[in-house]
Amino acid sequence: MPMYLTRFSYTPETWARLVKNPEDRRAAAKEYVESVGGKLHGFWYAFGDHDGYNLWEAPDNVSMAATAIALGAGGALNSIHTTVLLTVEETLAALEKASKIAYRPPGK
């Protein structure tokens, strides 16, 4: 199954609710992705540009997009960004295909 990395940030209101009522959100994240046939591999909080990161797999892009859309529509997040991760083998296959594309830079 494809792997995905999601970076997210909570709204100030969400942080306020979590301060008042601390909650381990891993269980919720696991439930969301499992509902589309996926698996949560990790959940981390961080300092910096994003408040947290998830590593998960899903059967396909549509399933992961549905999960991300549902999370974003829930109103607790300020931002959510999901990246499709490629295996080394997939990248090697892409490099092989790329070598057969006759690219011409603009204006040349």
MDAnalysis code that builds the backbone (N, CA, C; Angstrom):
import MDAnalysis as mda
import numpy as np

u = mda.Universe.empty(324, n_residues=108, atom_resindex=np.repeat(np.arange(108), 3), trajectory=True)
u.add_TopologyAttr("name", ["N", "CA", "C"] * 108)
u.add_TopologyAttr("resid", np.arange(1, 109))
u.add_TopologyAttr("resname", ["MET", "PRO", "MET", "TYR", "LEU", "THR", "ARG", "PHE", "SER", "TYR", "THR", "PRO", "GLU", "THR", "TRP", "ALA", "ARG", "LEU", "VAL", "LYS", "ASN", "PRO", "GLU", "ASP", "ARG", "ARG", "ALA", "ALA", "ALA", "LYS", "GLU", "TYR", "VAL", "GLU", "SER", "VAL", "GLY", "GLY", "LYS", "LEU", "HIS", "GLY", "PHE", "TRP", "TYR", "ALA", "PHE", "GLY", "ASP", "HIS", "ASP", "GLY", "TYR", "ASN", "LEU", "TRP", "GLU", "ALA", "PRO", "ASP", "ASN", "VAL", "SER", "MET", "ALA", "ALA", "THR", "ALA", "ILE", "ALA", "LEU", "GLY", "ALA", "GLY", "GLY", "ALA", "LEU", "ASN", "SER", "ILE", "HIS", "THR", "THR", "VAL", "LEU", "LEU", "THR", "VAL", "GLU", "GLU", "THR", "LEU", "ALA", "ALA", "LEU", "GLU", "LYS", "ALA", "SER", "LYS", "ILE", "ALA", "TYR", "ARG", "PRO", "PRO", "GLY", "LYS"])
u.atoms.positions = np.array([
    [0.843, -1.184, 0.000],
    [0.000, 0.000, 0.000],
    [0.885, 1.243, 0.000],
    [0.430, 2.299, -0.663],
    [1.193, 3.554, -0.659],
    [1.315, 4.144, 0.748],
    [2.436, 4.832, 0.959],
    [2.700, 5.505, 2.242],
    [2.497, 7.008, 2.066],
    [2.088, 7.669, 3.151],
    [1.793, 9.093, 3.124],
    [2.345, 9.754, 4.380],
    [2.846, 10.962, 4.215],
    [3.296, 11.784, 5.336],
    [2.383, 13.000, 5.403],
    [1.752, 13.190, 6.540],
    [0.879, 14.355, 6.737],
    [1.496, 15.272, 7.776],
    [1.550, 16.561, 7.435],
    [1.988, 17.612, 8.354],
    [0.745, 18.438, 8.679],
    [0.549, 18.705, 9.959],
    [-0.658, 19.452, 10.324],
    [-0.352, 20.443, 11.432],
    [-1.228, 21.434, 11.553],
    [-1.175, 22.401, 12.653],
    [-2.586, 22.586, 13.192],
    [-2.678, 22.639, 14.515],
    [-3.956, 22.872, 15.176],
    [-4.287, 24.357, 15.197],
    [-5.571, 24.659, 15.319],
    [-6.000, 26.041, 15.540],
    [-5.708, 26.387, 16.998],
    [-5.632, 27.678, 17.335],
    [-5.467, 28.049, 18.745],
    [-6.598, 27.496, 19.627],
    [-7.800, 27.447, 19.089],
    [-8.933, 26.924, 19.850],
    [-8.740, 25.439, 20.171],
    [-8.184, 24.690, 19.214],
    [-7.930, 23.265, 19.453],
    [-6.890, 23.082, 20.542],
    [-5.806, 23.878, 20.485],
    [-4.790, 23.807, 21.540],
    [-5.407, 24.134, 22.899],
    [-6.282, 25.128, 22.956],
    [-6.921, 25.504, 24.216],
    [-7.763, 24.342, 24.763],
    [-8.488, 23.659, 23.871],
    [-9.288, 22.510, 24.311],
    [-8.388, 21.384, 24.815],
    [-7.249, 21.169, 24.141],
    [-6.328, 20.111, 24.570],
    [-5.641, 20.451, 25.891],
    [-5.359, 21.727, 26.123],
    [-4.781, 22.138, 27.409],
    [-5.785, 21.857, 28.526],
    [-7.040, 22.182, 28.268],
    [-8.100, 21.995, 29.267],
    [-8.408, 20.511, 29.485],
    [-8.333, 19.739, 28.402],
    [-8.674, 18.311, 28.452],
    [-7.670, 17.538, 27.596],
    [-6.464, 17.250, 28.120],
    [-5.444, 16.548, 27.349],
    [-5.971, 15.209, 26.811],
    [-5.625, 14.939, 25.548],
    [-6.138, 13.754, 24.881],
    [-5.067, 13.210, 23.943],
    [-4.872, 11.912, 23.967],
    [-3.956, 11.242, 23.039],
    [-4.684, 11.061, 21.710],
    [-4.306, 11.843, 20.709],
    [-5.010, 11.837, 19.432],
    [-4.600, 10.692, 18.504],
    [-3.644, 9.871, 18.916],
    [-3.242, 8.728, 18.090],
    [-4.406, 7.775, 17.847],
    [-5.188, 7.521, 18.872],
    [-6.310, 6.592, 18.717],
    [-7.295, 7.096, 17.669],
    [-7.568, 8.390, 17.691],
    [-8.492, 8.964, 16.706],
    [-7.904, 8.869, 15.305],
    [-6.616, 9.211, 15.164],
    [-5.979, 9.145, 13.844],
    [-6.002, 7.726, 13.297],
    [-5.730, 6.754, 14.172],
    [-5.758, 5.343, 13.773],
    [-7.151, 4.952, 13.279],
    [-8.164, 5.372, 14.020],
    [-9.548, 5.066, 13.647],
    [-9.900, 5.645, 12.276],
    [-9.472, 6.886, 12.032],
    [-9.808, 7.538, 10.758],
    [-9.225, 6.781, 9.582],
    [-7.943, 6.456, 9.640],
    [-7.311, 5.822, 8.483],
    [-7.737, 4.360, 8.352],
    [-7.987, 3.696, 9.473],
    [-8.462, 2.313, 9.385],
    [-9.848, 2.229, 8.763],
    [-10.637, 3.298, 8.885],
    [-11.983, 3.293, 8.307],
    [-11.954, 3.246, 6.777],
    [-10.811, 3.580, 6.177],
    [-10.674, 3.493, 4.708],
    [-9.747, 2.350, 4.314],
    [-9.434, 1.464, 5.259],
    [-8.591, 0.312, 4.959],
    [-7.105, 0.557, 5.109],
    [-6.712, 1.638, 5.799],
    [-5.304, 1.982, 5.952],
    [-4.760, 1.631, 7.323],
    [-3.536, 2.119, 7.581],
    [-2.855, 1.836, 8.838],
    [-2.027, 3.040, 9.260],
    [-2.099, 3.390, 10.538],
    [-1.277, 4.459, 11.095],
    [0.057, 3.859, 11.524],
    [1.158, 4.427, 11.032],
    [2.497, 3.950, 11.387],
    [3.175, 4.837, 12.424],
    [2.724, 6.067, 12.570],
    [3.339, 6.946, 13.546],
    [2.595, 8.257, 13.667],
    [2.728, 8.860, 14.849],
    [2.088, 10.144, 15.143],
    [3.047, 10.882, 16.061],
    [3.495, 12.058, 15.631],
    [4.451, 12.844, 16.400],
    [3.999, 14.292, 16.475],
    [4.309, 14.941, 17.599],
    [4.181, 16.382, 17.723],
    [5.563, 16.980, 17.539],
    [5.627, 18.261, 17.147],
    [6.915, 18.865, 16.826],
    [6.900, 20.358, 17.104],
    [8.091, 20.924, 17.198],
    [8.276, 22.373, 17.197],
    [8.497, 22.781, 15.747],
    [8.163, 24.001, 15.380],
    [8.486, 24.476, 14.039],
    [7.275, 24.858, 13.233],
    [7.380, 24.641, 11.928],
    [6.342, 25.069, 10.999],
    [5.023, 24.319, 11.177],
    [5.096, 23.091, 11.677],
    [3.893, 22.265, 11.847],
    [3.844, 21.738, 13.269],
    [2.629, 21.557, 13.757],
    [2.448, 21.051, 15.119],
    [2.637, 19.546, 15.205],
    [2.361, 18.840, 14.127],
    [2.455, 17.389, 14.186],
    [2.632, 16.742, 12.833],
    [2.975, 15.471, 12.890],
    [3.233, 14.662, 11.700],
    [2.612, 13.285, 11.891],
    [2.059, 12.749, 10.812],
    [1.550, 11.375, 10.800],
    [2.213, 10.637, 9.643],
    [2.520, 9.377, 9.865],
    [2.981, 8.495, 8.801],
    [1.969, 7.377, 8.714],
    [1.357, 7.237, 7.547],
    [0.343, 6.208, 7.387],
    [0.350, 5.635, 5.998],
    [-0.336, 4.504, 5.867],
    [-0.524, 3.915, 4.551],
    [-2.018, 3.792, 4.307],
    [-2.371, 3.837, 3.042],
    [-3.767, 3.707, 2.640],
    [-3.801, 2.924, 1.337],
    [-4.925, 2.318, 1.024],
    [-5.006, 1.500, -0.179],
    [-4.711, 2.261, -1.479],
    [-5.038, 3.569, -1.486],
    [-4.862, 4.353, -2.711],
    [-4.982, 5.843, -2.377],
    [-4.696, 6.672, -3.377],
    [-4.745, 8.126, -3.181],
    [-6.143, 8.619, -2.818],
    [-7.166, 8.012, -3.394],
    [-8.532, 8.449, -3.104],
    [-8.867, 8.215, -1.628],
    [-8.463, 7.063, -1.098],
    [-8.722, 6.770, 0.316],
    [-7.993, 7.744, 1.234],
    [-6.739, 8.051, 0.890],
    [-5.983, 8.994, 1.718],
    [-6.536, 10.402, 1.574],
    [-6.936, 10.764, 0.355],
    [-7.538, 12.084, 0.144],
    [-8.822, 12.213, 0.951],
    [-9.621, 11.158, 1.002],
    [-10.859, 11.189, 1.781],
    [-10.551, 11.416, 3.254],
    [-9.523, 10.748, 3.759],
    [-9.130, 10.924, 5.154],
    [-8.684, 12.361, 5.413],
    [-7.825, 12.885, 4.534],
    [-7.329, 14.253, 4.698],
    [-8.461, 15.273, 4.593],
    [-9.382, 15.049, 3.684],
    [-10.516, 15.964, 3.532],
    [-11.371, 15.954, 4.794],
    [-11.645, 14.771, 5.324],
    [-12.450, 14.671, 6.545],
    [-11.760, 15.372, 7.712],
    [-10.441, 15.183, 7.836],
    [-9.699, 15.850, 8.912],
    [-9.732, 17.363, 8.739],
    [-9.493, 17.822, 7.523],
    [-9.491, 19.257, 7.258],
    [-10.860, 19.887, 7.464],
    [-11.905, 19.150, 7.132],
    [-13.262, 19.680, 7.258],
    [-13.746, 19.696, 8.703],
    [-13.035, 19.009, 9.588],
    [-13.460, 18.923, 10.980],
    [-13.324, 20.207, 11.768],
    [-12.516, 21.145, 11.280],
    [-12.402, 22.446, 11.919],
    [-11.354, 22.573, 13.011],
    [-10.683, 21.469, 13.387],
    [-9.686, 21.525, 14.461],
    [-8.302, 21.899, 13.966],
    [-8.102, 21.835, 12.646],
    [-6.777, 22.079, 12.082],
    [-6.697, 23.442, 11.410],
    [-5.563, 24.061, 11.571],
    [-5.262, 25.313, 10.884],
    [-4.713, 25.022, 9.491],
    [-3.976, 23.897, 9.379],
    [-3.434, 23.487, 8.080],
    [-3.221, 21.990, 8.078],
    [-3.282, 21.412, 6.886],
    [-2.996, 19.993, 6.695],
    [-2.376, 19.829, 5.307],
    [-1.248, 19.132, 5.262],
    [-0.529, 18.897, 4.005],
    [-0.134, 17.430, 3.960],
    [-0.559, 16.727, 2.925],
    [-0.240, 15.311, 2.799],
    [0.634, 15.090, 1.576],
    [1.705, 14.328, 1.770],
    [2.661, 14.021, 0.712],
    [2.650, 12.523, 0.453],
    [2.526, 12.135, -0.814],
    [2.645, 10.734, -1.198],
    [4.127, 10.379, -1.173],
    [4.472, 9.303, -0.474],
    [5.865, 8.867, -0.397],
    [6.102, 7.739, -1.393],
    [7.233, 7.794, -2.076],
    [7.611, 6.755, -3.036],
    [8.677, 5.857, -2.435],
    [8.590, 4.571, -2.727],
    [9.659, 3.661, -2.319],
    [10.869, 3.914, -3.221],
    [12.005, 3.378, -2.816],
    [13.206, 3.490, -3.653],
    [12.939, 2.813, -4.996],
    [12.272, 1.670, -4.977],
    [11.977, 0.950, -6.225],
    [11.083, 1.772, -7.148],
    [10.078, 2.435, -6.584],
    [9.210, 3.288, -7.402],
    [9.992, 4.449, -7.988],
    [10.894, 5.021, -7.205],
    [11.715, 6.129, -7.699],
    [12.639, 5.660, -8.808],
    [13.231, 4.479, -8.661],
    [14.089, 3.930, -9.723],
    [13.289, 3.703, -11.004],
    [12.067, 3.192, -10.876],
    [11.210, 3.002, -12.047],
    [10.879, 4.346, -12.695],
    [10.621, 5.373, -11.871],
    [10.342, 6.713, -12.409],
    [11.562, 7.276, -13.118],
    [12.741, 7.054, -12.553],
    [13.974, 7.523, -13.203],
    [14.163, 6.853, -14.558],
    [13.864, 5.565, -14.620],
    [13.968, 4.833, -15.890],
    [13.011, 5.418, -16.926],
    [11.778, 5.675, -16.526],
    [10.804, 6.279, -17.447],
    [11.221, 7.686, -17.830],
    [11.746, 8.441, -16.873],
    [12.171, 9.816, -17.152],
    [13.284, 9.853, -18.189],
    [14.133, 8.838, -18.200],
    [15.246, 8.817, -19.156],
    [14.761, 8.681, -20.595],
    [13.510, 8.286, -20.779],
    [12.944, 8.112, -22.126],
    [12.107, 9.315, -22.577],
    [11.995, 10.321, -21.714],
    [11.213, 11.513, -22.053],
    [12.175, 12.544, -22.653],
    [11.833, 13.030, -23.821],
    [12.662, 14.035, -24.504],
    [12.221, 15.428, -24.057],
    [12.758, 15.870, -22.919],
    [12.384, 17.168, -22.376],
    [13.131, 18.282, -23.096],
    [12.405, 19.389, -23.377],
    [13.004, 20.576, -23.964],
    [12.689, 21.741, -23.054],
    [13.709, 22.428, -22.507],
    [13.461, 23.594, -21.668],
    [12.731, 24.694, -22.446],
    [11.931, 25.511, -21.771],
    [11.235, 26.597, -22.440],
    [12.203, 27.511, -23.193],
    [11.834, 27.908, -24.385],
    [12.618, 28.852, -25.171],
    [13.789, 28.237, -25.918],
    [13.997, 26.958, -25.849],
    [15.111, 26.317, -26.567],
    [14.628, 25.493, -27.714],
])
